[in-house]
Amino acid sequence: MQERRQEPLGPYAGLRVLDASQGIAGPYCAMLLAAAGAEVIKLEPPEGDWSRGLSTRAEGQSVMHVSFNRGKRSIVLDLKSEAGRATARALAGRADVLIEAFRPGVAARIGLGPENAGPATICLSISGFGQHGPYAERPCTDSVAQAFSGLVALNTGADGTPHKVGTLVADVVTGLTAFAAVQTALAQRALDTAPQQRRLDISLMAGMAAMLVMPLAEAGLLGQAPPALNVPAGSYRTACGAWVMVALVREAEFVALCGVLGLPHLPEDPRFTGFAARDVNREALLPQLREVFARESASHWLEKLGAARLLAERVNAPLDFLADRHVQAVGATAMLQQPELGAMPMPALPGLGHWLAPAPRLGADTEAVLAELATA
């Protein structure tokens, strides 16, 4: 793969982050801080972050763990022991940013709450439903957050069944949201005239709500499910078996699409005049389009649609994306040499470039971190 590297950014050089979270959202936030120059110590239980046991894995490492924990140092502590909790308290007291993702109230009991942190520490708590409220104690995963937020209901397939998105979108979006919140708090800390501890309560529920701001606002305004934005936008199977995604944002594009498909009469049909009418009458419209798309290959349709300056693209599988000449030309991915798993492609972090330090082995830095703590 061709790579285009930029000079690494390091605004957080010297910043100390204690990442006591597991899974994806918290670790991803901490990894982004590391990408910007922070020193991140990942605190793990003796059995390791549970993400080490999911996805393709070897020798105590997994693709999931590598994807969200690169560039960190790993220390193992038994937080069930008083010695482990004492060490955790000491690490928390030295941290500029403290990240935890325990059930509400647990962090305080094991020495990783705000009361154990410094007077100017940014204390980030990540949970499913937040630290307070009727659902604070509810268990939550990415799938649960997708369902609760309304995303699954918005993602109804052609079979009429609501489907979750096929990747861990709630966790990743919440990690990004947390990263933005921590950066804002750090910027404010730089302006403070006196030390001030800040507590950030970030939940998967709130992260998904932020992502779904428009449909939630429109549903609340209308008192019902929002209409589809741009019928007949969507995926169409072609003669070669590949799928083509078509997008529409202007009424003139529907007219142009019908012209490309040889269906110029459709825009004149009152049932299909305007996005709202097409949404109501989609069952009469979509089969006609599907039948025409199925006559020719994806390449044929992409050429025709492109010539008409319509928004359309082949539906890629992950391997298609990785092999694409544009992806390679702009260096959107680069190879990570992860000792336990071998070479694997990793996307660049937007704005931060190719930051590809391997993820740590479980407890690889325990002795070094403890020695540093003893001399601090």
N, C-alpha and C positions, 0 to 999 in steps of 0.2 A: 504494500500500500504506500502510495506517495504521501508524505507528511509535510505540512507547512506549520512550523512551530513559531510561536511568538514568545517574546521575552516574558518570563513568568512574573506575575504580580505578587507582591508580598506586603500588602498594607498591614497585615496582622502579625508580622514577624515579632516575636517576643511575647505574643499573647498566649496565655496558658488556658487550655480547655480540658476539662475533665468530662469525658463522655461515658456516663454510667448507663446509657440506654442500650436497648437491644432491638433487633428487628431491622426496620428500614428508616422510618421517619427521623428519629433522633440521630442515628448513625449517619444518615445522609447529610443532615444539617452540619454535623461535626466534621464530616469529610470535606464539605465545601469550605468551612473555616480553615481546615488544613491546607486546602488548595490555594487559599489566599495568604498562606504563610504562618498560620498559627501552629503551635505545638499542641497536638492532641494526644492525650493519654486515654486509651480505651480501657475502662475497668470491666473485667469479665468475671463471672463466677467460675468455679473450678471446672464445670462442664462446658464452659464457653457460651458465647452468645448463641441463642437458639437458631440464628440464621446460618450458622456453620453447618447445621444438619439438614438444610433444605436445598433443593436444586442439585445440579451435578456437583459432586464433591469427591475429594480425595485427600488423604492425610490430614484430616481435621480442618480442611478448607473447603469452601463451596463458592460457586459462581455468585450466589446471592450475597454472601459475606464480602467477597472481593469487590463487588459492584458498589458497595456503600461504605467500605472501611479502608480504602487505600490511604497511605500516608500517615497512618497512626502508629502509636506504640501501644502494645498490649500488656496489661498487668492483671494478674489473677489474684483475687482476694476472696476469702470465704467470709461473706458478710453475716453468716450465722454465728461466727465467733466474735468475741469481744476484741481480739487482736485485729481481726479483719476490719471491724467497724471503726476502731481507733485509727487505723491507717487511712480508711476512707474519709474520716473527718479531717485528718491532716491534709489530704489531697484537696478536699473541698475548700478548705481554708486558704489554700494557695491559688485557687483557680480564678481566672478572670471571667470565665464562662463555665457554668455548671449545668450539665444536661442530664436529665433523668426521665425515665418513662415507666416508672412503677405505678401500681394502683395508687390512687389518692391516699395520702397519709403514710405510705410505706417508706418513702424516702426519709421522712423525718425520724422514723423509728430506727433506721439503720445508719444514721449519720450522714446522709446525703441531702438534707433539706436546707432551705435558706438560712436557718439558724446556725448551720455549721459552716456557711460560706463567709467570705469576707464582706466588709462594709460597702464595697463598690462592685461586688460580683453580679453578673447577669445570670439569674437563676431561671433556667428554662425547664418547664415541666410539660411533657407530651403525653397525652392520654387519648382514649377513645372519645369521651364525651365531656372532658374538662374536669377541673378539680372540685367543682361545686355543682349543685342542681340535682334534680330527682334521678338522673341517669348516671351520676358520677361513678358509681360502683359497677356499672354494667360492663361486661367484657366486650371488647370490640376488636375486629380485624379489618383489613382492607375491604373484604367483601361485605362485612356488616356496615361499614361506613358508606360504601357505594349504595347499598340498599336503603339505608336510613335517609340519606341525603336526597334521594329522588333520582340519582343518576341511572339506576337500573330501570326505573319506570320510563325514563326518557330514551332508553336504549332498547326499544322493542324491535325484535327481528321480524322478518317476513312471515314467520310462523305465528306471530302474535304473542310470543313469549318474551317477557322482560329478561334481558341478559346483563350480567356484569361485564364490564370492560375487561378484555383479556390480558391485562397487565396490572401491576400494583399501583394504580393511579392515585388512590387515596393516600397511600403512604408517601409516594414521591411528591405529590402536591403539598402535603403537610410538611414534609422536610424542607421544601423550597420556601413555604410560608414561614417556617420557623427561622430559616436562614435570614430572610428579609427582616424579621422582627429582631433578631439578635444584632444584625448590622445597625438597625435604627437605634437600638439601645446603646450600642457601643459608640455611635456617633454622638448621642446625647451625653454619654459619660464623658466624652472628650470636652464637652462644653460646661459640664458641672463645675461649680466653684468649690463644692464640698462633696466628699464621697457619698454616694447614694446607691443602695442596693436596689435592683429592679427584678421583679418576678414576672415571668412571661408564662401565661397559661395558654398553650396551643393544643387544640384537639383535632383528631381526624374529622370529626363532625364539622367543625368550623372551617377546616381546610377545604373540605368538599363543598361547603356552602359558598365559600369565596370563589371557587371554580365555577359554580353553577349560578352565579349572581343574576344573569339575565333571565333564565327560565324561572327561577324562584321569584324574581321581582314581577315578571309578567303574569305568572300564575296568581300571585297575591293581588295584583291589580285587577285581573279579570274575574277572579273567584272560580277559576276552572283551569284545566290543563292548557298550557299555551299551545297555539297552533304551530304546525311545522313551518319552518322558515322559508323553505325554497323548493317545494314540490315542483318537479319530479327529480330533484337532486338525489343521488344515491349510487349504489353499486349495480352494475349490469353485467351479466355473464355473456361472454362472446363465443363465437363458433369454435375457437381454439381451446376453450375451457378456462381461459384467463378472465379476470374480472376487470372492468373499467369503472372508475369513480367519476361521476359527473357532478359539478357544482354549478349553481346558478345564484346570482345576486341581483340581477336586473331582469325586468320583464322582457326586454329585447332579446335576452339570451335564450329564453324559451322559444321565441319565434325562430331564432337562428338554429337552435337544436332541432326543432321540427323540420327545418329545411334540410339540414344535414341527413336526417333519417328518412327523408322522402315522405314526410307527413305534414305538408304545408297547410292542410285543412284544419289541423288540431287547434291552432291559436284562434281560429274563428268560431270554434264551438263555445257557446256560452258557459258550458260546464267547466271550461279550462281557461277562462279569461281572468287572469290574476292569480297570485299565489294562494290567496285564501280559498278561491273557488276550486283550485286544483287540489288543495288539501282535502276539502269535503268530498271531492269526486275522484280521489286517487285510485279507487278500485276499478274505475272505468278507464283511467288513463294509463296506469303503469303497465298492465299486460300488453298494451299496444307497443310501448317502447321496448319492453323486454323481447318481444317477438322479433323486432327489427334488429336489435343488437345481436341476437343469437344467430343471425345470418352470416356475419362476417367476423374476422379475427380481431383481436384487441389492437394489433398494429394498424389494421385498416382503419378502425374507428378513431384511434388516437391521431392518425395523420389527418383524417377528415375534420375532426373536432379542432385540432390545432390550427388547421388552415382557416377555420371560421373564428379563430381567436376565442374559443370557448374553454372554460376551465375543466380540464379532465386529466386523469392520470391513471396509469396501471396500478392495480392493487398489488403491492409488493408483499412478499413474505420476508422475514428478517434476512435470510440469505440473499434475496434479491437486492435488498437495500445495501448490504455490505459489499456486494459485487458491482454495484452501479458505478459507472465511470465518473459521474458528477461527484458522488460521495468520495471517491478516491481522489479526484482532482483537487477538491477543496480541503482534503485532509480531515473530513468529519469524524473519522475513526482512526485509531492507531493501535498497534499491537502492544499488549501488556504481557510481560514475561513474569507470570506468577509461578514461583518455584514448585508449589505442590500440584498445580493443575496444568502447567505449560503455557504456551502462547495463546492468548485470546484477544479478540478485538474489543476495544473499549471506546465509546463515543467521547469526543472532546466535551469538556464542561464549558458551555457557552460563556464567552467573556473571560474565561480563565485558561483556555487553551488546553493543550495535551498535558495533563497532569497524571502521571502514570506510575507513581511509586507503588510497589506491591502492598497488599494487605498483610498485616503482621500475623505470624503464627501465634497460637494461643499462649499467652504468658511469656512471649519472647523477651519482653523488656522488664519483667518483674524485678529482677535483681538490680538492674541499673536504676530504675525509678525509686526503689526503696533506698538505695545508696544515696541518691540525690536528695531524697527527703530527709535522710538522717543528717546530712551536712547543711541543710537549708537553715 
